[in-house]
Amino acid sequence: MASLSTHVLDTASGRPAAGVRVALEKDGTVIAHAVTDGEGRVRELAASLAAGRYRIVFELASGFFARVALDVQVGTEAHYHVPLLLSPFGLVTYRGS
C-alpha cells in the first residue's frame, strides 16, 4: 500500500501557499481532502492507497489557474509526494521524495 502527500509553493512570492484546498479522487469519488498548512503542506493526504490511477485536485480560488487536476498512477511503492509550484501564469509539478 502507498501513501501520498503534497505541498504548494507560490514561486512569484517565494512563499508557501497556505489555505489551498486539496482533494484526492478515485474513479470520480473524493476519497480524501485537506487544506495546506502554513508551510503549504499536506503531510498525509492519504495512506493505504491501493495501486491504481488517482486524481489530485488543487482548488486555487483566484488567479488565472482556478483549479489544477493531476492524474497520477500509484504503484506499490511506500510513499508518493507530489508538489505543485505556482506562478501567476505557469505551474510545475513533479514526483518528489
C-alpha positions as CSV (number, residue, x, y, z in Angstrom):
1,M,0.0,0.0,0.0
2,A,1.2,3.5,-0.7
3,S,0.7,6.9,0.9
4,L,0.5,10.4,-0.7
5,S,1.5,13.9,0.4
6,T,1.8,17.3,-1.4
7,H,2.8,20.8,-0.9
8,V,2.1,24.0,-2.8
9,L,4.6,26.8,-3.3
10,D,3.9,30.3,-4.7
11,T,7.0,30.9,-6.8
12,A,6.1,34.5,-7.5
13,S,6.2,35.4,-3.9
14,G,8.8,32.8,-2.9
15,R,6.4,31.6,-0.1
16,P,4.4,28.5,0.7
17,A,0.7,28.6,-0.4
18,A,-1.3,28.2,2.8
19,G,-5.0,27.5,2.7
20,V,-5.2,25.7,-0.6
21,R,-7.9,23.0,-0.7
22,V,-6.7,19.7,-2.0
23,A,-8.8,16.6,-2.8
24,L,-7.9,13.1,-3.8
25,E,-10.3,11.3,-6.2
26,K,-10.6,7.7,-7.3
27,D,-13.0,6.9,-10.1
28,G,-14.7,10.3,-9.7
29,T,-15.2,10.0,-6.0
30,V,-13.4,12.1,-3.4
31,I,-11.7,9.7,-1.1
32,A,-9.6,12.3,0.9
33,H,-9.4,16.0,1.3
34,A,-7.3,18.5,3.2
35,V,-6.1,22.2,3.3
36,T,-2.5,23.1,3.0
37,D,-1.0,24.3,6.3
38,G,1.1,27.4,7.0
39,E,4.1,25.7,5.2
40,G,1.9,25.0,2.2
41,R,2.0,21.3,3.0
42,V,-0.5,18.4,3.3
43,R,1.7,15.9,5.1
44,E,-0.6,13.0,4.6
45,L,-3.4,13.4,2.1
46,A,-4.0,9.6,2.1
47,A,-2.5,6.5,3.5
48,S,-3.0,2.8,2.5
49,L,-3.7,3.5,-1.2
50,A,-4.0,0.5,-3.5
51,A,-2.2,0.6,-6.8
52,G,-4.2,2.5,-9.5
53,R,-5.0,5.8,-11.0
54,Y,-5.9,8.8,-8.8
55,R,-6.7,12.4,-9.4
56,I,-5.2,15.2,-7.1
57,V,-7.3,18.4,-7.3
58,F,-6.0,21.7,-6.1
59,E,-8.6,24.5,-5.7
60,L,-6.7,27.7,-6.1
61,A,-9.6,30.2,-5.7
62,S,-8.0,33.1,-7.5
63,G,-5.7,33.9,-10.4
64,F,-5.5,32.5,-13.9
65,F,-5.4,28.9,-12.7
66,A,-8.5,28.4,-10.6
67,R,-8.2,24.7,-10.4
68,V,-5.4,22.2,-11.2
69,A,-6.2,18.5,-11.6
70,L,-3.4,15.9,-11.8
71,D,-3.9,12.3,-12.8
72,V,-1.3,10.1,-11.2
73,Q,-0.6,6.4,-11.3
74,V,0.2,5.0,-7.9
75,G,2.1,1.7,-7.7
76,T,3.1,-0.4,-4.7
77,E,5.9,2.0,-3.6
78,A,5.6,3.2,0.0
79,H,5.2,6.9,-0.5
80,Y,4.4,9.4,-3.2
81,H,5.0,13.2,-2.8
82,V,3.5,15.5,-5.5
83,P,4.5,19.2,-5.1
84,L,2.8,22.0,-7.1
85,L,4.8,25.2,-7.9
86,L,2.7,28.1,-9.0
87,S,3.3,31.5,-10.6
88,P,0.6,33.8,-12.0
89,F,0.7,32.2,-15.5
90,G,2.6,29.0,-15.1
91,L,2.9,25.9,-13.0
92,V,5.2,23.0,-12.5
93,T,4.6,19.7,-10.8
94,Y,6.8,16.6,-10.3
95,R,7.2,13.4,-8.3
96,G,9.1,14.4,-5.2
97,S,10.7,12.4,-2.4
